[in-house]
């Protein structure tokens, strides 16, 4: 009787180990955080002239939501404009592309 119980206990333990092993692997895959990655392509406009120009700059951003990633990408472009052109210029008509990775 003890031998049969030991055999069944060993079989159950092996089955549980294989189940928890696959569950753990699935959990680590599902636990990986996925973020939104966004690119913004914006025109550069001189303030007050109405001249939109043909210059475009591209920026990238990452966030937990699509909107947050888009805002981060636009901030990136605005930083580039400030660094490259200085005061008196701003971004105009931004186009966004986003993907969850």
C-alpha positions as CSV (number, residue, x, y, z in Angstrom):
1,X,0.0,0.0,0.0
2,X,2.8,2.4,0.9
3,X,4.6,1.6,-2.4
4,X,1.5,2.4,-4.5
5,X,1.0,5.7,-2.6
6,X,4.7,6.6,-3.1
7,X,4.4,5.9,-6.8
8,X,1.3,8.0,-7.2
9,X,2.8,10.8,-5.2
10,X,5.9,10.8,-7.4
11,X,3.8,10.8,-10.5
12,X,1.7,13.7,-9.2
13,X,4.8,15.6,-8.3
14,X,6.3,15.2,-11.8
15,X,3.0,16.2,-13.4
16,X,2.8,19.4,-11.2
17,X,6.4,20.2,-12.0
18,X,5.8,20.1,-15.7
19,X,2.6,22.1,-15.4
20,X,4.3,24.8,-13.3
21,X,7.3,24.8,-15.6
22,X,5.1,25.7,-18.6
23,X,3.0,28.1,-16.6
24,X,6.1,29.9,-15.4
25,X,7.3,30.2,-19.0
26,X,4.0,31.6,-20.1
27,X,3.9,34.0,-17.2
28,X,7.3,35.5,-18.1
29,X,6.2,36.0,-21.7
30,X,3.0,37.7,-20.6
31,X,4.8,39.7,-17.8
32,X,7.0,41.4,-20.3
33,X,5.8,45.0,-20.4
34,X,4.9,46.2,-23.9
35,X,5.4,49.9,-24.6
36,X,4.1,52.1,-27.3
37,X,6.8,53.4,-29.6
38,X,6.0,56.5,-31.7
39,X,7.6,58.6,-34.3
40,X,6.6,62.2,-35.0
41,X,7.4,64.0,-38.3
42,X,6.8,67.7,-37.9
43,X,7.2,70.8,-40.1
44,X,9.2,73.7,-38.7
45,X,7.4,77.1,-38.8
46,X,8.7,80.6,-38.1
47,X,6.3,82.2,-35.6
48,X,4.4,85.2,-37.0
49,X,5.3,84.8,-40.7
50,X,2.7,82.1,-41.6
51,X,5.5,80.5,-43.6
52,X,5.4,76.8,-43.0
53,X,8.5,76.0,-45.0
54,X,9.6,72.7,-46.3
55,X,11.8,71.7,-43.4
56,X,10.7,68.6,-41.5
57,X,12.2,67.0,-38.4
58,X,11.6,63.5,-37.0
59,X,11.5,62.5,-33.4
60,X,10.9,59.3,-31.4
61,X,9.2,58.6,-28.1
62,X,8.2,55.7,-25.9
63,X,5.3,55.5,-23.4
64,X,2.8,53.2,-21.6
65,X,0.0,54.6,-23.8
66,X,-0.3,55.6,-27.4
67,X,-0.9,59.3,-26.5
68,X,2.0,59.4,-24.0
69,X,4.4,58.0,-26.7
70,X,3.1,60.5,-29.2
71,X,3.6,63.4,-26.8
72,X,7.1,62.1,-26.0
73,X,7.9,62.0,-29.7
74,X,6.6,65.6,-30.2
75,X,8.6,66.8,-27.2
76,X,11.7,65.3,-28.9
77,X,11.0,67.2,-32.1
78,X,10.4,70.4,-30.1
79,X,13.8,70.0,-28.4
80,X,15.5,69.5,-31.8
81,X,13.8,72.7,-33.1
82,X,14.9,74.7,-30.0
83,X,18.5,73.4,-30.3
84,X,18.8,73.9,-34.1
85,X,16.8,77.1,-34.7
86,X,16.6,78.8,-31.3
87,X,13.7,81.1,-30.4
88,X,11.0,82.2,-32.9
89,X,10.4,78.7,-34.4
90,X,7.9,76.0,-33.5
91,X,6.6,72.6,-34.8
92,X,3.7,72.6,-37.2
93,X,1.4,69.8,-38.5
94,X,2.9,66.7,-36.9
95,X,2.2,63.3,-38.3
96,X,2.4,60.3,-35.9
97,X,3.1,56.6,-36.4
98,X,2.8,54.3,-33.4
99,X,3.3,50.6,-32.7
100,X,3.2,48.5,-29.6
101,X,6.4,46.5,-29.0
